């Protein structure tokens, strides 16, 4: 998937779930007045919260960034709410 699609989903406030190498992950945008943040986590694990999309794209799990995970996905690997 394209980086621009992920950015668009986040900017629209969509909740994103995806499967990467057998593990499930989520990305959510949580506007809370002045403390907006984007949360990324593997299901049932501690989330990583960042304040910008650029920071999100650089978050790494098991040596792979969120951007690299996203770019490797097909439409069958993700669910957008």
C-alpha positions in Angstrom: 0.0 0.0 0.0 1.0 3.6 -0.6 2.3 5.9 2.1 -0.2 8.5 0.9 -3.1 6.2 1.6 -2.0 5.7 5.2 -1.6 9.4 5.7 -5.1 10.0 4.3 -6.6 7.4 6.6 -5.0 8.9 9.7 -5.9 12.5 8.8 -9.5 11.4 8.3 -9.5 9.9 11.8 -9.9 6.3 10.5 -9.0 3.3 12.7 -6.7 1.0 10.9 -6.0 -2.7 11.7 -3.6 -4.8 9.7 -1.9 -8.2 9.7 1.9 -8.3 9.2 3.8 -11.6 9.3 1.1 -13.3 11.3 0.7 -10.5 13.9 -2.1 -8.0 14.2 -1.5 -4.3 14.6 -3.6 -1.2 15.0 -3.2 2.5 14.3 -5.6 5.0 15.8 -5.8 8.8 15.9 -7.0 10.2 19.3 -7.8 13.9 19.2 -8.0 15.2 22.7 -8.2 18.9 22.5 -4.5 20.1 22.7 -3.0 16.6 23.2 -3.7 14.9 19.8 -1.7 11.7 19.3 -1.5 8.7 17.0 -1.3 5.3 18.7 0.4 2.3 17.2 0.4 -1.2 18.8 0.6 -4.9 18.3 -2.7 -6.3 19.6 -2.7 -6.8 23.4 0.7 -5.1 23.7 1.7 -1.6 25.1 1.1 1.1 22.5 3.5 3.6 21.2 2.0 7.1 21.1 3.4 9.8 18.8 2.3 13.3 17.8 3.1 13.4 14.1 2.6 11.1 11.1 6.3 11.3 10.4 7.1 10.0 13.8 4.6 7.2 13.3 6.2 6.1 10.1 9.6 5.7 11.9 8.3 3.6 14.8 9.9 0.2 14.6 8.8 -3.3 15.7 11.1 -6.3 15.2 13.5 -4.2 13.1 10.8 -3.0 10.7 9.3 0.4 10.5 5.6 1.1 10.3 6.1 2.5 6.9 7.9 -0.7 5.6 5.1 -2.8 7.1 2.4 -0.7 5.5 4.1 -0.7 2.1 4.2 -4.5 2.1 0.5 -4.9 2.7 -2.2 -5.9 0.3 -5.8 -4.9 0.6 -6.6 -8.3 2.1 -4.2 -7.6 5.0 -6.0 -4.6 6.4 -9.3 -3.4 7.8 -10.2 0.3 7.8 -13.0 1.6 10.1 
